[in-house]
Amino acid sequence: MPFLRPPAMATPQLNSVGKTGMTVSSNSFESFSQVNIAWRETGEGRPLLLIHGYFSDADTNWIKYGHAAALAAAGYRVIMPDLRAHGLSGKPHDPASYPPDILADDQFALLEHLGITEYDLGGYSLGGRTVARMLARGATPRRAIISGMGLEGLTQTGKRSGHFKHVLDNLGQHERGSPAFMAEAFLKTTGGDPVALRLILDSFVDTAETQLRSFNLPVAVICGVEDQDNGSAADLAALLPQGKLVEVPGNHMSAVVKPELGAAMVAALTEPVW
């Protein structure tokens, strides 16, 4: 669907001190279908739009474990939205609020709301998938990071969304220790809304290999060495014209809590282009 500008409405900025001692501002604006989209900011310098994963939020993915602080220290204005149906953003229960590619639409709207045209772009898991959708639809960052994501997770989104539909449709019934049980346990820690989160799954859009081959910019594919949840990160990096695979310790759930992830992101954005 083409990007159409939503109403330009915003709520006042609130400042707080994050867990790492950095100053974090909290803001929100009204995006499509009158859904409020919240975002946090820290640091000054080149804008970096940084998008979290499914069941998560900006605080859990980026602030809690120091990744945002590392990027801010490297000279970035780190802009961290809470995706629709997540965190402090709106969580409508109306299916009409979740059309195809709405997550990418919300990010385009946020960039326009902030008046940002020069920026870098990154995301983890669902955030990485959203980065790919933005690039497929014409986003023009200088560099991009697709993290916690493999080729299959972009080209065949139904497999991953099917897993999460199973998780959400059978809450309280999963075998202890199973991937579904672990996903439900994470959902409990973030206090997510299962109804809204179930609806967002039907907004996912596949990105074809032909589209991925057209990404004409440096893209770092950063993934836990044990992470195969979304397919092969190596295959994704090999397909991208300027892709670079960067492996960090951990699996899909544990890589995001380790400092190596933030360090790899800083390197991908600041070191000479590969």
C-alpha positions in Angstrom: 0.0 0.0 0.0 1.3 3.5 -0.7 2.4 5.6 2.2 -0.1 8.3 3.0 0.6 11.0 5.7 -1.4 10.5 8.9 -2.7 13.4 11.0 0.2 15.5 12.6 -0.7 15.2 16.3 1.7 14.7 19.1 1.8 14.5 22.9 4.3 16.5 25.1 7.8 15.1 25.7 8.7 13.5 29.0 12.3 13.0 30.1 13.6 10.3 32.4 16.9 8.8 33.4 17.3 5.3 31.9 18.7 2.2 33.8 22.2 3.0 32.4 22.1 6.6 33.7 21.4 8.1 30.3 18.7 10.7 29.7 15.8 9.2 27.7 12.9 11.3 26.4 9.4 9.7 25.8 7.1 11.0 23.1 4.1 9.9 21.0 2.1 10.9 17.9 -1.0 9.8 16.2 -0.4 7.5 13.3 -2.8 5.7 10.9 -6.3 4.7 12.1 -5.8 7.1 15.0 -3.4 4.7 16.8 -0.9 6.4 19.1 2.7 5.5 18.4 5.2 6.1 21.3 8.9 6.4 20.9 11.9 7.1 23.1 15.0 9.0 22.3 18.5 9.3 23.7 21.8 10.9 22.4 22.6 13.6 19.9 24.0 13.4 16.4 23.0 11.4 13.3 19.5 10.0 13.6 19.2 6.2 14.0 15.8 4.7 13.8 16.0 1.5 15.9 13.1 -1.0 15.9 12.5 -3.7 18.5 11.2 -7.3 18.1 7.9 -9.1 18.5 6.5 -9.3 22.1 9.2 -6.7 23.1 9.4 -2.9 23.3 12.1 -0.2 23.0 13.0 -0.4 26.7 13.5 -4.1 26.7 15.3 -4.4 23.4 17.5 -1.3 23.5 17.6 0.6 26.8 17.7 -2.1 29.5 20.8 -3.9 28.3 22.8 -0.8 27.3 22.7 -1.0 23.4 21.1 2.5 23.1 23.7 4.0 25.5 26.5 2.5 23.4 25.0 3.9 20.1 24.4 7.3 21.7 28.0 7.3 22.9 29.1 6.7 19.4 27.4 9.9 18.2 23.9 8.9 17.4 20.5 10.3 18.1 18.8 7.0 18.9 15.1 7.0 18.1 13.3 3.9 19.4 9.6 3.4 18.6 7.3 1.0 20.3 5.6 -0.9 17.5 1.9 -0.8 17.1 0.4 -3.4 19.6 3.6 -3.2 21.7 4.9 -1.3 24.7 3.5 2.2 25.2 1.9 2.4 21.7 -1.7 1.8 21.0 -3.1 -1.7 21.1 -6.4 -1.6 19.2 -8.5 -4.8 19.0 -10.1 -3.8 15.7 -8.6 -5.9 12.8 -9.0 -2.8 10.5 -6.1 -1.2 12.5 -3.7 -3.9 11.2 -3.6 -3.7 7.3 -0.7 -5.2 5.4 2.7 -3.5 6.1 1.3 -1.2 8.8 4.4 -1.5 10.9 6.5 0.0 8.0 3.8 2.6 7.5 4.1 3.7 11.1 7.9 4.1 10.8 7.6 6.2 7.6 5.1 8.3 9.4 7.4 8.7 12.5 10.3 9.9 10.2 8.0 12.3 8.5 6.6 13.5 11.9 10.2 14.2 13.0 11.2 15.8 9.7 14.0 13.3 9.3 15.4 12.6 5.8 19.0 11.7 6.6 19.3 8.7 8.9 20.5 5.1 9.5 18.1 2.2 10.2 18.2 -0.9 12.3 16.0 -3.5 13.9 16.0 -6.8 15.7 13.8 -9.8 14.8 10.4 -8.3 13.8 12.2 -5.0 13.8 14.7 -6.4 11.3 11.8 -7.6 9.2 10.3 -4.1 9.3 13.6 -2.6 8.2 13.5 -5.0 5.2 10.0 -3.9 4.4 10.9 -0.2 4.6 13.9 -0.8 2.2 11.7 -2.7 -0.2 9.3 0.2 -0.3 11.9 2.9 -1.0 13.5 3.9 2.4 16.9 5.5 1.8 19.1 5.2 4.9 22.8 5.5 4.6 23.4 2.1 6.3 21.0 -0.5 7.7 21.1 -3.3 10.2 19.0 -6.4 10.0 19.5 -8.3 13.2 18.0 -11.5 14.7 16.8 -12.4 11.2 17.5 -14.9 8.5 16.5 -15.2 4.8 13.4 -17.4 5.5 12.1 -15.0 8.1 11.8 -12.3 5.3 10.7 -14.4 2.3 8.3 -16.7 4.1 6.8 -14.8 7.0 3.9 -17.2 7.4 6.1 -19.8 9.0 7.1 -17.5 11.9 3.7 -15.9 12.2 2.2 -19.4 12.4 4.5 -20.3 15.3 3.3 -17.2 17.2 -0.4 -17.8 16.4 0.1 -21.2 18.0 1.7 -19.6 21.0 -1.1 -17.1 21.4 -4.0 -19.5 20.7 -2.8 -21.9 23.4 -1.6 -19.8 26.3 -1.1 -21.7 29.4 -1.0 -25.1 27.6 2.6 -25.3 26.2 5.0 -27.9 27.3 7.5 -26.6 29.8 10.8 -25.8 28.1 9.4 -25.8 24.6 9.9 -22.9 22.2 6.2 -22.0 22.6 6.5 -22.1 26.4 9.6 -19.8 26.3 7.8 -17.4 24.0 4.8 -17.2 26.4 7.2 -16.7 29.3 8.7 -13.7 27.5 5.3 -12.3 26.8 4.5 -12.4 30.5 7.6 -10.4 31.3 6.7 -7.6 28.9 3.0 -7.6 29.8 1.9 -7.7 26.2 -1.7 -7.7 24.9 -2.4 -11.1 23.3 -5.3 -9.9 21.3 -3.5 -7.0 19.7 -0.3 -9.1 19.2 -2.3 -11.8 17.5 -3.9 -9.3 15.1 -0.5 -7.8 14.1 0.6 -11.1 12.7 -1.8 -10.8 9.8 -0.1 -7.6 8.7 3.2 -9.3 7.8 4.2 -9.1 4.1 6.9 -11.3 2.5 9.9 -9.7 0.9 10.9 -11.5 -2.3 14.5 -12.4 -3.0 14.4 -10.2 -6.1 13.6 -7.3 -3.8 16.4 -8.2 -1.4 18.9 -8.2 -4.2 17.9 -4.7 -5.0 18.9 -3.2 -1.7 21.7 -0.9 -2.8 23.3 0.0 0.5 25.5 -1.5 3.1 23.5 -3.9 5.3 24.9 -5.6 8.4 23.2 -8.9 9.2 23.9 -9.3 12.9 22.7 -12.5 14.5 23.4 -14.8 17.4 25.7 -17.7 16.4 23.1 -20.1 17.8 20.1 -18.3 16.3 18.2 -20.1 13.5 14.7 -19.0 14.5 14.2 -17.0 11.3 16.3 -19.1 9.0 19.9 -18.5 7.9 21.4 -15.2 8.5 24.4 -16.2 6.4 22.1 -16.9 3.4 20.5 -13.5 3.9 23.9 -11.7 4.0 25.1 -13.6 0.9 22.0 -12.5 -1.0 22.3 -8.8 -0.3 24.5 -6.9 -2.7 26.4 -5.2 0.2 25.5 -7.6 2.9 27.9 -8.5 5.7 27.3 -11.3 8.3 28.3 -10.4 11.8 27.9 -13.2 14.4 27.5 -12.4 18.1 27.2 -14.8 21.1 23.8 -16.3 21.9 20.6 -17.5 20.5 17.5 -15.5 19.5 16.5 -14.7 23.0 19.9 -14.4 24.7 21.9 -12.4 22.1 19.9 -9.3 22.7 20.9 -9.2 26.4 24.6 -9.3 25.7 26.9 -6.3 25.2 28.3 -7.8 22.0 25.1 -6.9 20.1 25.4 -3.2 20.9 29.1 -3.2 20.1 28.4 -4.9 16.7 25.8 -2.4 15.9 28.2 0.5 16.6 30.8 -1.1 14.5 28.4 -1.7 11.6 27.4 2.0 11.6 30.8 3.6 12.2 33.5 1.5 10.7 34.6 1.8 7.0 32.0 0.4 4.5 32.7 -3.2 3.6 
